[in-house]
Amino acid sequence: MRTSTAVARAIACLLALFLIYEWSRPDVLLVGYVTVDIVGNTTPTGGAVSYAAAALGALGLRACVVTVAGPDADLSVFARHELHVVASELTLTFEHTYTWFGNARRLHVPANPNITLTVAHVPPRCRRARVVIAAPLTLYDVDAASLLQHDGGWVEAALRGYQHVGLLAQGFQRSIGAGGRVEPMRSPSPQLLAGLSPAVSLFLSDVETDEWAPGALASVAARSGRTLITRGDKGATELSKGHATDIPPVHVPRAADTNGAGDTFATAYMVALAWGHGDPGAAASWAGSRAVLMPQSCKPHCAGEHLHEQPPPSHAAASLLPHAGGAWLPRAAGAWAWRARTAARARALQASHALEQLSAHARSALQGLAWLLLRDGGGGGGGGPVAVSAALASAAV
């Protein structure tokens, strides 16, 4: 009897320690360059990690972000996250130009830090993140293969715990030619192939893969856990274990701007997968459709603005609320701890949004009252109505 009681207590202690450990793990690790995008006369912030950070923040998640930036970079999109910057004199800059008929984009790189991010740039605590997203923008800015390595052997592997790894590999299919012109690669790059493993979810678009030789995509898909090819307003295709599954698009009345839609899709997919979502593809498609509703003028900050909303009944399966997964017990227990913490953050975020709206309504009401007093007030000694209205106006600010 005493032995069984001692064993039960030991198991309970181990489970408690495991849950505490899982609770303390970072949500997500983002590795990739932030960019300055030159679009006409504007220079908005860009880069897949920027859009991923905006989406994660909207979902109540906090990421460790490892990036390279120069003094001209706007890093405000990472305000909700733990930011680690490898300092450089330059920020990766893309100049966007369009053909006269507007449907073909050309990229030119006038500034490139030429620093390769590896696992050595990632703080030890951040290496334990539940979800790892590598987002290269050129061939050499991220060493994705190093993020899969456990230099400390089985001890480091155990401390990291189970991880979902996503590779947003668009940059691995870009070469920078003479004069900084960006050219697509006609076959899978060595950097892409080195970053694959059965633990990796690979994300590309049909822009990168349509020029590949027959059989190349199937060969790449066989080396990764799953491969997702986004196809714009035609949805996406998921390749896994030799099977192809179409992910239908979520149509919107009018797309304001498509920048960041693919990055939001991939980020939402990885979060949904880690949460044990029954249909991560549907959740990702819904998230991507929310990103295209926002204009370029407010991106990347606003790209995830609608992600915390519940989809309509017709897309109920796409909800990004945490789901109970079918993973084995320790992994499920860890996911439960994460979901509990994330749900608390999401509730706090929703409360913050509600308070902001309430504050805005209160300011409008006070300003309206001040205007009425200014309009209708007159004499009254001591400028009473004017003094009251001034006080209200100052309180409304």
C-alpha positions as CSV (number, residue, x, y, z in Angstrom):
1,M,0.0,0.0,0.0
2,R,2.8,2.4,0.9
3,T,4.7,1.5,-2.2
4,S,1.7,2.2,-4.5
5,T,1.1,5.5,-2.6
6,A,4.7,6.6,-3.1
7,V,4.6,5.7,-6.8
8,A,1.4,7.7,-7.2
9,R,2.9,10.7,-5.5
10,A,6.0,10.4,-7.6
11,I,3.9,10.3,-10.8
12,A,1.9,13.3,-9.6
13,C,5.1,15.2,-8.9
14,L,6.6,14.4,-12.3
15,L,3.4,15.4,-14.0
16,A,3.3,18.7,-12.1
17,L,6.9,19.4,-13.0
18,F,6.2,18.5,-16.6
19,L,3.2,20.9,-16.7
20,I,5.2,23.7,-15.1
21,Y,8.0,23.1,-17.7
22,E,5.4,23.2,-20.5
23,W,3.8,26.3,-19.1
24,S,7.2,28.1,-19.1
25,R,8.1,27.3,-22.8
26,P,8.0,30.1,-25.3
27,D,5.0,29.9,-27.6
28,V,6.8,30.4,-30.9
29,L,10.3,31.1,-32.3
30,L,10.5,33.2,-35.4
31,V,13.7,33.4,-37.3
32,G,14.2,35.6,-40.4
33,Y,15.0,39.1,-41.7
34,V,12.8,42.2,-41.3
35,T,12.9,44.3,-44.4
36,V,12.3,47.8,-45.7
37,D,10.1,47.6,-48.8
38,I,10.3,50.4,-51.3
39,V,6.9,50.6,-52.9
40,G,6.5,53.8,-54.9
41,N,7.2,56.7,-52.5
42,T,6.5,54.6,-49.4
43,T,8.9,52.4,-47.3
44,P,6.7,50.0,-45.2
45,T,8.1,47.3,-43.0
46,G,8.1,43.9,-44.6
47,G,9.4,40.4,-44.2
48,A,7.6,37.2,-43.4
49,V,8.5,37.4,-39.7
50,S,6.8,40.8,-39.5
51,Y,3.5,39.4,-40.7
52,A,3.9,36.3,-38.6
53,A,4.5,38.5,-35.5
54,A,1.3,40.5,-36.3
55,A,-0.7,37.3,-36.6
56,L,0.6,35.7,-33.4
57,G,0.1,38.9,-31.4
58,A,-3.6,39.0,-32.6
59,L,-4.0,35.4,-31.4
60,G,-2.6,36.2,-27.9
61,L,0.7,34.5,-28.5
62,R,4.1,35.8,-27.7
63,A,7.1,34.9,-29.8
64,C,10.9,34.9,-29.5
65,V,11.9,36.8,-32.7
66,V,15.5,36.6,-34.0
67,T,16.1,39.0,-36.9
68,V,18.7,41.2,-38.5
69,A,18.1,44.9,-38.8
70,G,19.9,48.2,-39.3
71,P,19.2,51.6,-37.8
72,D,16.6,52.4,-40.5
73,A,14.3,49.4,-39.6
74,D,10.9,50.0,-38.0
75,L,10.6,47.2,-35.4
76,S,7.4,48.4,-33.8
77,V,5.5,45.4,-35.2
78,F,7.4,43.2,-32.6
79,A,6.3,45.3,-29.6
80,R,4.3,42.4,-28.1
81,H,7.1,39.9,-28.5
82,E,10.6,39.1,-27.2
83,L,12.9,40.6,-29.8
84,H,16.5,39.7,-30.4
85,V,18.2,41.8,-33.1
86,V,21.5,40.9,-34.7
87,A,22.7,44.5,-35.4
88,S,23.8,45.4,-38.9
89,E,24.7,48.6,-40.7
90,L,22.0,47.7,-43.3
91,T,18.5,46.4,-43.3
92,L,17.5,44.0,-46.1
93,T,15.7,46.2,-48.6
94,F,13.4,45.1,-51.5
95,E,12.5,47.6,-54.2
96,H,9.2,46.7,-55.8
97,T,8.4,47.7,-59.3
98,Y,5.5,46.7,-61.5
99,T,4.9,46.3,-65.2
100,W,2.8,49.1,-66.8
101,F,-0.2,46.8,-66.8
102,G,0.3,46.2,-63.1
103,N,0.1,42.4,-62.8
104,A,3.8,41.4,-62.7
105,R,6.1,42.4,-59.9
106,R,9.8,42.7,-60.1
107,L,12.1,42.8,-57.1
108,H,15.5,44.4,-56.7
109,V,17.7,44.3,-53.6
110,P,19.6,47.6,-53.1
111,A,20.8,46.7,-49.5
112,N,21.6,43.3,-48.0
113,P,23.3,42.7,-44.6
114,N,24.7,39.4,-45.8
115,I,24.4,37.8,-42.3
116,T,23.3,34.2,-42.0
117,L,21.1,33.5,-39.0
118,T,21.8,30.2,-37.3
119,V,20.7,28.4,-34.2
120,A,23.7,30.1,-32.5
121,H,21.9,33.4,-32.7
122,V,18.9,32.0,-30.9
123,P,19.0,32.3,-27.0
124,P,18.8,29.0,-25.3
125,R,15.4,29.6,-23.7
126,C,13.9,30.5,-27.1
127,R,15.2,27.2,-28.6
128,R,12.5,25.4,-26.4
129,A,9.6,27.0,-28.2
130,R,6.7,24.8,-29.1
131,V,6.5,26.1,-32.7
132,V,9.6,27.1,-34.7
133,I,9.1,29.1,-37.9
134,A,12.0,29.8,-40.2
135,A,11.3,32.4,-42.8
136,P,14.3,33.0,-45.2
137,L,13.9,35.8,-47.8
138,T,17.1,35.1,-49.7
139,L,19.2,32.0,-50.2
140,Y,21.7,32.8,-47.4
141,D,19.9,34.8,-44.7
142,V,18.7,31.8,-42.6
143,D,20.4,28.4,-42.0
144,A,17.2,26.4,-41.6
145,A,19.1,23.1,-41.2
146,S,20.9,24.4,-38.1
147,L,17.5,25.0,-36.3
148,L,16.8,21.2,-36.5
149,Q,20.2,20.2,-35.0
150,H,20.6,19.4,-31.3
151,D,24.3,20.1,-30.7
152,G,23.9,19.0,-27.1
153,G,22.7,15.6,-28.0
154,W,19.7,13.9,-26.4
155,V,19.9,16.2,-23.4
156,E,19.2,19.3,-25.6
157,A,16.6,17.3,-27.5
158,A,14.8,16.4,-24.3
159,L,15.0,20.0,-23.0
160,R,13.6,21.4,-26.2
161,G,10.6,19.0,-26.1
162,Y,8.4,18.2,-29.0
163,Q,8.4,21.0,-31.6
164,H,6.4,21.8,-34.7
165,V,8.7,23.3,-37.3
166,G,7.5,25.4,-40.2
167,L,9.8,26.5,-43.1
168,L,8.4,29.4,-45.1
169,A,10.8,28.7,-48.0
170,Q,10.0,31.4,-50.5
171,G,13.4,33.0,-50.1
172,F,15.2,29.7,-50.7
173,Q,13.9,29.8,-54.3
174,R,15.3,33.3,-55.0
175,S,18.7,34.1,-56.4
176,I,20.1,37.6,-56.5
177,G,21.7,38.4,-59.8
178,A,23.9,41.2,-61.1
179,G,22.8,44.6,-59.9
180,G,20.6,43.0,-57.1
181,R,17.8,41.8,-59.3
182,V,15.9,38.9,-57.8
183,E,15.4,35.9,-60.1
184,P,13.3,32.7,-59.4
185,M,15.1,29.4,-59.3
186,R,14.0,26.7,-61.6
187,S,14.6,23.8,-59.3
188,P,14.7,23.1,-55.5
189,S,17.7,24.9,-54.1
190,P,20.3,23.1,-51.9
191,Q,19.3,25.3,-49.0
192,L,15.7,24.2,-49.3
193,L,16.6,20.5,-49.4
194,A,19.0,20.9,-46.4
195,G,16.1,22.4,-44.3
196,L,13.8,19.4,-44.8
197,S,13.0,16.6,-42.5
198,P,9.9,14.6,-41.4
199,A,9.4,17.1,-38.6
200,V,9.1,20.0,-41.0
201,S,6.0,21.6,-42.6
202,L,7.1,23.2,-45.8
203,F,5.3,26.3,-47.3
204,L,5.8,27.4,-50.8
205,S,3.6,29.1,-53.5
206,D,2.8,28.0,-57.0
207,V,5.0,30.9,-58.2
208,E,8.0,29.0,-56.9
209,T,7.0,25.4,-57.9
210,D,5.3,25.7,-61.2
211,E,8.6,26.0,-63.1
212,W,10.1,22.9,-61.5
213,A,10.7,19.7,-63.5
214,P,8.0,17.0,-63.3
215,G,8.5,14.9,-60.2
216,A,10.5,17.6,-58.3
217,L,7.7,18.7,-56.1
218,A,6.8,15.1,-55.2
219,S,10.4,14.4,-54.3
220,V,10.5,17.5,-52.0
221,A,7.2,16.6,-50.4
222,A,8.5,13.1,-49.6
223,R,11.3,14.6,-47.5
224,S,9.1,16.7,-45.4
225,G,6.3,15.9,-43.0
226,R,3.8,17.9,-45.1
227,T,4.2,20.4,-47.9
228,L,1.7,23.2,-48.6
229,I,1.5,25.0,-51.9
230,T,-0.6,28.2,-51.8
231,R,-2.3,29.2,-55.0
232,G,-3.7,32.7,-54.3
233,D,-7.5,32.9,-54.7
234,K,-7.6,29.2,-55.8
235,G,-6.7,28.1,-52.3
236,A,-3.9,25.7,-51.5
237,T,-2.8,22.1,-51.8
238,E,-1.4,20.0,-49.0
239,L,0.9,17.1,-49.8
240,S,1.4,14.5,-47.1
241,K,2.4,10.8,-47.1
242,G,1.9,10.6,-50.8
243,H,-1.6,12.1,-50.8
244,A,-2.7,15.5,-52.1
245,T,-5.5,17.4,-50.4
246,D,-7.1,20.6,-51.7
247,I,-7.7,23.4,-49.2
248,P,-10.5,25.6,-50.6
249,P,-10.1,29.3,-50.4
250,V,-12.3,31.6,-48.2
251,H,-13.7,34.1,-50.7
252,V,-14.0,37.7,-49.6
253,P,-16.2,40.4,-51.3
254,R,-13.1,42.5,-52.2
255,A,-9.4,42.0,-51.4
256,A,-7.8,45.2,-50.4
257,D,-4.2,44.0,-50.5
258,T,-2.7,40.5,-50.7
259,N,0.7,41.3,-49.1
260,G,1.3,39.0,-46.2
261,A,-1.6,36.6,-46.9
262,G,0.7,33.7,-47.5
263,D,2.8,34.4,-44.3
264,T,-0.4,34.7,-42.3
265,F,-1.7,31.4,-43.8
266,A,1.5,29.6,-42.8
267,T,1.6,31.1,-39.3
268,A,-2.0,30.2,-38.6
269,Y,-1.5,26.7,-40.0
270,M,1.5,26.1,-37.7
271,V,-0.4,27.4,-34.6
272,A,-3.5,25.3,-35.5
273,L,-1.4,22.2,-36.0
274,A,0.3,22.7,-32.6
275,W,-3.0,23.2,-30.9
276,G,-4.3,19.9,-32.3
277,H,-6.8,21.6,-34.6
278,G,-9.0,19.2,-36.5
279,D,-8.5,21.0,-39.8
280,P,-5.4,23.3,-39.7
281,G,-5.8,23.9,-43.5
282,A,-9.2,25.4,-43.0
283,A,-8.0,27.6,-40.1
284,A,-5.1,28.8,-42.2
285,S,-7.3,29.6,-45.2
286,W,-9.6,31.6,-43.0
287,A,-6.6,33.5,-41.5
288,G,-5.2,34.3,-45.0
289,S,-8.6,35.6,-46.0
290,R,-8.6,38.1,-43.1
291,A,-5.2,39.4,-44.0
292,V,-6.3,40.4,-47.6
293,L,-9.1,42.6,-46.1
294,M,-6.6,45.0,-44.7
295,P,-5.0,47.8,-46.9
296,Q,-1.3,47.9,-47.5
297,S,-1.1,51.3,-45.8
298,C,-1.5,49.8,-42.3
299,K,0.4,46.5,-42.9
300,P,2.1,44.5,-41.4
301,H,0.8,45.8,-38.1
302,C,-2.9,45.3,-39.0
303,A,-2.6,42.0,-40.9
304,G,-3.9,40.0,-38.0
305,E,-6.5,42.4,-36.8
306,H,-9.5,40.1,-37.5
307,L,-7.9,36.8,-36.5
308,H,-9.5,36.8,-33.0
309,E,-13.0,37.0,-34.5
310,Q,-15.1,33.9,-34.7
311,P,-15.8,32.8,-38.3
312,P,-19.4,32.5,-39.4
313,P,-21.3,29.2,-39.1
314,S,-20.4,28.3,-42.7
315,H,-16.7,28.3,-41.7
316,A,-17.1,27.1,-38.1
317,A,-14.4,24.5,-38.7
318,A,-11.9,27.2,-39.4
319,S,-12.0,28.7,-35.8
320,L,-8.6,29.4,-34.5
321,L,-9.6,28.6,-30.9
322,P,-7.5,25.9,-29.3
323,H,-8.7,22.4,-30.0
324,A,-8.1,19.1,-28.2
325,G,-5.7,17.1,-30.1
326,G,-5.2,13.3,-30.5
327,A,-1.6,13.3,-29.5
328,W,-0.1,10.9,-27.0
329,L,-0.5,11.8,-23.3
330,P,2.6,13.9,-22.5
331,R,2.3,15.9,-25.7
332,A,-1.4,16.4,-25.1
333,A,-0.7,17.5,-21.5
334,G,1.8,20.0,-22.8
335,A,-0.7,21.3,-25.4
336,W,-3.3,21.6,-22.6
337,A,-0.9,23.8,-20.6
338,W,-0.2,25.9,-23.6
339,R,-3.9,26.3,-24.5
340,A,-4.8,27.3,-20.9
341,R,-2.1,30.0,-20.9
342,T,-3.0,31.2,-24.4
343,A,-6.7,31.3,-23.6
344,A,-5.9,33.6,-20.6
345,R,-3.9,35.9,-22.8
346,A,-6.6,35.9,-25.5
347,R,-9.2,36.9,-22.9
348,A,-6.9,39.6,-21.7
349,L,-6.4,40.8,-25.3
350,Q,-10.2,40.9,-25.9
351,A,-10.7,42.8,-22.7
352,S,-8.1,45.3,-23.8
353,H,-9.8,45.7,-27.2
354,A,-13.2,46.2,-25.4
355,L,-11.6,48.8,-23.1
356,E,-10.1,50.6,-26.0
357,Q,-13.5,50.8,-27.8
358,L,-15.2,52.0,-24.6
359,S,-12.5,54.6,-24.1
360,A,-13.0,55.8,-27.7
361,H,-16.7,56.1,-27.2
362,A,-16.2,58.0,-23.9
363,R,-13.8,60.4,-25.6
364,S,-16.3,61.0,-28.4
365,A,-19.1,61.6,-25.9
366,L,-17.1,64.0,-23.8
367,Q,-15.9,65.9,-26.9
368,G,-19.5,66.2,-28.1
369,L,-20.6,67.5,-24.8
370,A,-17.7,70.0,-24.8
371,W,-18.7,71.2,-28.2
372,L,-22.4,71.7,-27.2
373,L,-21.3,73.7,-24.1
374,L,-19.1,75.8,-26.3
375,R,-21.8,76.4,-28.8
376,D,-24.6,77.2,-26.3
377,G,-22.6,78.8,-23.5
378,G,-22.3,82.5,-23.1
379,G,-21.9,84.8,-20.2
380,G,-22.5,83.5,-16.7
381,G,-19.5,85.0,-14.9
382,G,-16.2,83.4,-14.8
383,G,-16.8,81.9,-18.3
384,G,-18.5,78.9,-16.6
385,P,-19.7,76.9,-19.6
386,V,-16.4,77.7,-21.5
387,A,-14.3,76.6,-18.5
388,V,-16.4,73.4,-18.1
389,S,-16.1,72.6,-21.8
390,A,-12.3,73.2,-21.7
391,A,-12.1,70.8,-18.7
392,L,-14.1,68.2,-20.5
393,A,-12.0,68.6,-23.6
394,S,-8.8,68.1,-21.6
395,A,-10.3,65.0,-19.9
396,A,-11.2,63.5,-23.2
397,V,-7.7,63.6,-24.5
